[in-house]
């Protein structure tokens, strides 16, 4: 019984942290999947934005930790504009990225990039990528 209560407490803390970081309430999501339908990056993601919102609603941080969805989010806000509940889903995705980065775990390791990639990629893309994917 104590283990179940501990797990539930962890889930509630995770939900609260996501809500605080994003300024949104993930519990408001009604799972209509409008966000997924609007997302230009959905085909590149492990899980759809709707599925990520569903996992966030239940505080399933261990399942959210190893997916690429919030890293692939283009932060274009198309999902947020069309959300019938007015949830800024892009902010939730940013909060999930921040949770990972606060553990000092880079999604993109700059020192592992080849010289060719660095030479070919526009500098603004590198700067934006480093801001989004590194601590």
C-alpha positions as CSV (number, residue, x, y, z in Angstrom):
1,X,0.0,0.0,0.0
2,X,2.8,2.4,0.8
3,X,4.5,1.7,-2.5
4,X,1.2,2.6,-4.4
5,X,0.9,5.8,-2.4
6,X,4.5,6.7,-3.1
7,X,4.0,6.2,-6.8
8,X,0.8,8.2,-6.8
9,X,2.5,11.0,-4.9
10,X,5.3,11.0,-7.6
11,X,2.7,11.2,-10.3
12,X,1.0,14.1,-8.7
13,X,4.3,15.9,-8.2
14,X,5.1,15.3,-11.9
15,X,1.8,16.7,-13.0
16,X,2.2,19.7,-10.8
17,X,5.8,20.3,-12.1
18,X,4.6,20.2,-15.8
19,X,1.8,22.6,-15.0
20,X,4.1,25.0,-13.2
21,X,6.8,24.9,-15.9
22,X,4.3,25.3,-18.7
23,X,1.8,27.6,-17.1
24,X,-0.9,25.3,-18.4
25,X,-3.1,22.6,-16.9
26,X,-2.6,19.3,-18.6
27,X,-5.8,18.0,-16.9
28,X,-7.9,20.3,-19.2
29,X,-7.1,18.2,-22.3
30,X,-10.1,16.3,-23.5
31,X,-8.2,14.1,-25.8
32,X,-9.9,15.3,-29.0
33,X,-6.6,14.9,-31.1
34,X,-6.9,18.3,-32.8
35,X,-3.3,18.9,-31.8
36,X,-2.1,15.8,-33.6
37,X,-4.1,16.7,-36.7
38,X,-2.6,20.2,-36.8
39,X,1.0,19.1,-36.0
40,X,3.3,19.3,-39.1
41,X,5.9,17.1,-37.2
42,X,3.5,14.3,-36.1
43,X,4.9,11.9,-38.6
44,X,8.4,12.3,-37.1
45,X,7.3,11.7,-33.5
46,X,7.4,8.5,-31.4
47,X,4.0,9.4,-29.9
48,X,1.4,11.9,-31.1
49,X,1.0,15.2,-29.2
50,X,-2.4,13.9,-28.0
51,X,-0.7,10.8,-26.5
52,X,1.9,12.9,-24.8
53,X,-0.8,15.0,-23.2
54,X,-2.5,11.8,-22.1
55,X,0.7,10.5,-20.5
56,X,1.3,14.0,-18.9
57,X,-2.3,14.0,-17.4
58,X,-1.4,10.8,-15.5
59,X,2.2,11.9,-14.6
60,X,3.8,9.1,-16.5
61,X,7.2,10.7,-16.5
62,X,9.2,7.5,-16.9
63,X,7.4,6.8,-20.2
64,X,7.8,10.4,-21.3
65,X,11.5,10.4,-20.6
66,X,12.6,8.3,-23.5
67,X,10.5,9.6,-26.4
68,X,11.4,12.1,-29.1
69,X,8.0,13.9,-29.4
70,X,8.8,17.0,-27.4
71,X,12.2,17.2,-29.0
72,X,10.7,17.1,-32.5
73,X,8.0,19.7,-31.6
74,X,8.7,22.7,-33.9
75,X,7.0,25.1,-31.4
76,X,4.9,26.4,-34.3
77,X,1.9,26.7,-32.0
78,X,-0.5,25.3,-34.6
79,X,-1.8,22.8,-32.0
80,X,-2.3,25.6,-29.5
81,X,-4.2,27.8,-31.9
82,X,-6.7,25.1,-32.7
83,X,-7.1,23.6,-29.2
84,X,-10.7,23.8,-28.2
85,X,-9.7,24.0,-24.6
86,X,-7.2,26.8,-25.2
87,X,-4.2,24.8,-24.0
88,X,-0.8,26.0,-25.2
89,X,0.5,22.5,-26.0
90,X,3.8,23.9,-27.3
91,X,4.4,25.2,-23.8
92,X,3.8,21.8,-22.4
93,X,6.3,20.3,-24.8
94,X,8.8,23.0,-23.8
95,X,8.2,22.1,-20.1
96,X,8.9,18.4,-20.9
97,X,12.2,19.4,-22.6
98,X,13.1,21.6,-19.6
99,X,12.5,18.7,-17.2
100,X,15.0,16.6,-19.1
101,X,17.5,19.4,-19.5
102,X,17.3,20.2,-15.8
103,X,18.8,16.8,-15.2
104,X,21.8,17.9,-17.2
105,X,21.2,15.5,-20.0
106,X,21.7,16.9,-23.4
107,X,19.5,15.7,-26.2
108,X,22.1,16.9,-28.7
109,X,25.7,16.8,-27.8
110,X,27.6,19.6,-29.7
111,X,31.0,18.0,-29.3
112,X,29.7,14.9,-31.3
113,X,28.7,16.9,-34.4
114,X,30.9,16.5,-37.4
115,X,32.8,19.4,-38.9
116,X,30.8,18.9,-42.1
117,X,27.5,19.3,-40.4
118,X,28.7,22.4,-38.5
119,X,29.9,23.9,-41.8
120,X,26.7,23.2,-43.7
121,X,24.0,24.1,-41.2
122,X,23.0,27.8,-41.0
123,X,24.4,29.4,-37.8
124,X,21.0,30.5,-36.6
125,X,19.8,26.8,-36.7
126,X,22.8,25.8,-34.6
127,X,22.2,28.5,-32.0
128,X,18.5,27.6,-31.9
129,X,19.2,23.9,-31.6
130,X,21.8,24.4,-28.9
131,X,19.3,26.5,-26.9
132,X,16.6,23.9,-27.3
133,X,18.6,20.7,-26.9
134,X,21.4,21.4,-24.5
135,X,21.8,22.5,-20.9
